[in-house]
Amino acid sequence: MSELERSCIVVGAGISGLLACRELKASGWRVTALEKKASVGGRMATRSVSGGNFDHGAQFFTVRGERFAALVEEWIQAGIAEEWSRGFAGPDGKFNPDGYPRYRGSEGMTSIPGYLARDLDVRTSVRVTEIDIREGFWEVRTETGTRFSGGALILTAPVPQSLALTGSGSFEMPANSRRQLEKISYDPCLALMARLDGPSNIPEPGGIQIKGEPLDWISDNFQKGISEAPGVTIHAGPRWSREHFEDDEDRITRSLLELADGWLGSPVIETSLTRWRYSWVAISHPQPCLQATTSPPLIFCGDAFGNAKIEGAALSGLAAADRLLEQA
Ligand SMILES: Cc1cc2nc3c(=O)[nH]c(=O)nc-3n(C[C@H](O)[C@H](O)[C@H](O)COP(=O)(O)OP(=O)(O)OC[C@H]3O[C@@H](n4cnc5c(N)ncnc54)[C@H](O)[C@@H]3O)c2cc1C
């Protein structure tokens, strides 16, 4: 294979894209990840609000399989992940221990993608707007008109966003792959970060797992160990989020603070809202990735493929890289 053939462009620097990059790079491929946001991590997202540190996307992760367990062990050894708890309180505030470890990033979820990206060629604040095939290679164009070429292309964005890219140039997606990808769907999530003036009422270890409506989850980022200042993250349930997704920010903020009122415990100093249009996968694809074309290869991956959540996304990124390596 030529050097250009053993090169890959990865769109998206969430956990799936970063692990795909790392796996390919370890086998000698030239890999470039393009990420539209200013920082890496995607839905593993940590933000500072008024001096408080908040995880506003994924809150924790669990480990089921050996391949992911080996990665998590590496992260723990590197000091960028640690166990948070072995259960959370339910909506009644009573702790429900079940013995299974839940992990967090050491300084918030972005610790982990930040660590993975450190030796990779990741270009942030680069939004891909068009993909096409030119002379047998993938050509990716960004919103500023920059072009990147690669022998292979991996798309890791939530599938509706990746699919929109495939219709941007003269490339035609194979109808069968398109049909399978169009079945995938996600739930939205409205996530409110509220910086507090003092401690919250959330019991140890700092999470209320409701798994319902109108609220799904409330966490205390101070008790979690990622923030020196008190503050809570409030996630609305999928139905409430869908119904209120386009409401104005003040209205959503007021409603979520009212709904979480019993757990706040201290006055709210400042808030910030994230509208996750694609949060949890509602309908997934059964395989860990989907290869739409072989020459040149185009692979879709991310948490919508195989198992969901952070572990599923991680394994999907690795599966996409494995596919390319098998074909090389
Ligand atoms: C509110 C919320 C709570 C969650 N809670 C949990 C939890 O507690 N536990 C758990 O395991 N999972 C949780 N999840 C799910 C978990 O975060 C995801 O499954 C996982 O992070 C997905 O990783 P990914 O790499 O597949 O996608 P993403 O993290 O979405 O990465 C895709 C990347 O592609 C980028 N991108 C998109 N379009 C473009 C473009 N055109 N050009 C360049 N870049 C682009 C995006 O900016 C993003 O960085 C939660 C998610 C949300 C939103």
The ligand as a Tripos MOL2 file, in Angstrom:
@<TRIPOS>MOLECULE
LIG
   53    58     1     0     0
SMALL
NO_CHARGES

@<TRIPOS>ATOM
      1 C1        -26.4440   14.3050   28.4630 C.3       1 LIG1
      2 C2        -25.7180   13.0180   28.2080 C.ar      1 LIG1
      3 C3        -25.5100   12.0990   29.2300 C.ar      1 LIG1
      4 C4        -24.8170   10.9310   29.0050 C.ar      1 LIG1
      5 N1        -24.5500   10.1190   30.0510 N.ar      1 LIG1
      6 C5        -23.7720    9.0170   29.8610 C.ar      1 LIG1
      7 C6        -23.3270    8.2450   30.9670 C.ar      1 LIG1
      8 O1        -23.5640    8.5940   32.1300 O.2       1 LIG1
      9 N2        -22.5990    7.1170   30.7030 N.ar      1 LIG1
     10 C7        -22.2500    6.7440   29.4360 C.ar      1 LIG1
     11 O2        -21.5580    5.7340   29.2630 O.2       1 LIG1
     12 N3        -22.6390    7.4830   28.3680 N.ar      1 LIG1
     13 C8        -23.3700    8.6130   28.5540 C.ar      1 LIG1
     14 N4        -23.7320    9.3840   27.4970 N.ar      1 LIG1
     15 C9        -23.4180    8.9170   26.1390 C.3       1 LIG1
     16 C10       -21.9270    9.0780   25.8040 C.3       1 LIG1
     17 O3        -21.5350   10.4090   26.0740 O.3       1 LIG1
     18 C11       -21.7370    8.7630   24.3350 C.3       1 LIG1
     19 O4        -22.2160    7.4510   24.0850 O.3       1 LIG1
     20 C12       -20.2880    8.8080   23.8490 C.3       1 LIG1
     21 O5        -19.5680    9.8680   24.4430 O.3       1 LIG1
     22 C13       -20.3390    8.9600   22.3370 C.3       1 LIG1
     23 O6        -19.0220    9.0220   21.7990 O.3       1 LIG1
     24 P1        -18.8710    9.1190   20.2250 P.3       1 LIG1
     25 O7        -17.4170    9.1930   19.9190 O.co2     1 LIG1
     26 O8        -19.6550    8.0250   19.5710 O.co2     1 LIG1
     27 O9        -19.6270   10.4640   19.7720 O.3       1 LIG1
     28 P2        -19.3730   11.9820   20.1920 P.3       1 LIG1
     29 O10       -18.8240   12.0680   21.5460 O.co2     1 LIG1
     30 O11       -20.6560   12.6930   19.8940 O.co2     1 LIG1
     31 O12       -18.2430   12.4540   19.1620 O.3       1 LIG1
     32 C14       -18.5310   12.8830   17.8540 C.3       1 LIG1
     33 C15       -17.7010   14.1260   17.5570 C.3       1 LIG1
     34 O13       -17.9180   14.5230   16.2000 O.3       1 LIG1
     35 C16       -17.8440   15.9360   16.1570 C.3       1 LIG1
     36 N5        -18.4610   16.3810   14.9050 N.ar      1 LIG1
     37 C17       -19.7720   16.2720   14.5460 C.ar      1 LIG1
     38 N6        -19.9590   16.7780   13.2980 N.ar      1 LIG1
     39 C18       -18.7350   17.2280   12.8810 C.ar      1 LIG1
     40 C19       -18.2840   17.8630   11.6780 C.ar      1 LIG1
     41 N7        -19.1240   18.1440   10.6750 N.pl3     1 LIG1
     42 N8        -16.9760   18.1840   11.5770 N.ar      1 LIG1
     43 C20       -16.0890   17.8920   12.5940 C.ar      1 LIG1
     44 N9        -16.4780   17.2990   13.7550 N.ar      1 LIG1
     45 C21       -17.7810   16.9640   13.8900 C.ar      1 LIG1
     46 C22       -18.6010   16.3650   17.4120 C.3       1 LIG1
     47 O14       -18.3070   17.6910   17.7870 O.3       1 LIG1
     48 C23       -18.0920   15.3240   18.4250 C.3       1 LIG1
     49 O15       -16.9520   15.8020   19.1220 O.3       1 LIG1
     50 C24       -24.3680   10.6030   27.6960 C.ar      1 LIG1
     51 C25       -24.5400   11.5220   26.6640 C.ar      1 LIG1
     52 C26       -25.1870   12.7490   26.9240 C.ar      1 LIG1
     53 C27       -25.3070   13.7600   25.8210 C.3       1 LIG1
@<TRIPOS>BOND
     1     1     2 1
     2     2     3 ar
     3     2    52 ar
     4     3     4 ar
     5     4     5 ar
     6     4    50 ar
     7     5     6 ar
     8     6     7 ar
     9     6    13 1
    10     7     8 2
    11     7     9 ar
    12     9    10 ar
    13    10    11 2
    14    10    12 ar
    15    12    13 ar
    16    13    14 ar
    17    14    15 1
    18    14    50 ar
    19    15    16 1
    20    16    17 1
    21    16    18 1
    22    18    19 1
    23    18    20 1
    24    20    21 1
    25    20    22 1
    26    22    23 1
    27    23    24 1
    28    24    25 2
    29    24    26 1
    30    24    27 1
    31    27    28 1
    32    28    29 2
    33    28    30 1
    34    28    31 1
    35    31    32 1
    36    32    33 1
    37    33    34 1
    38    33    48 1
    39    34    35 1
    40    35    36 1
    41    35    46 1
    42    36    37 ar
    43    36    45 ar
    44    37    38 ar
    45    38    39 ar
    46    39    40 ar
    47    39    45 ar
    48    40    41 1
    49    40    42 ar
    50    42    43 ar
    51    43    44 ar
    52    44    45 ar
    53    46    47 1
    54    46    48 1
    55    48    49 1
    56    50    51 ar
    57    51    52 ar
    58    52    53 1
@<TRIPOS>SUBSTRUCTURE
     1 LIG1         1 GROUP 0 **** ****
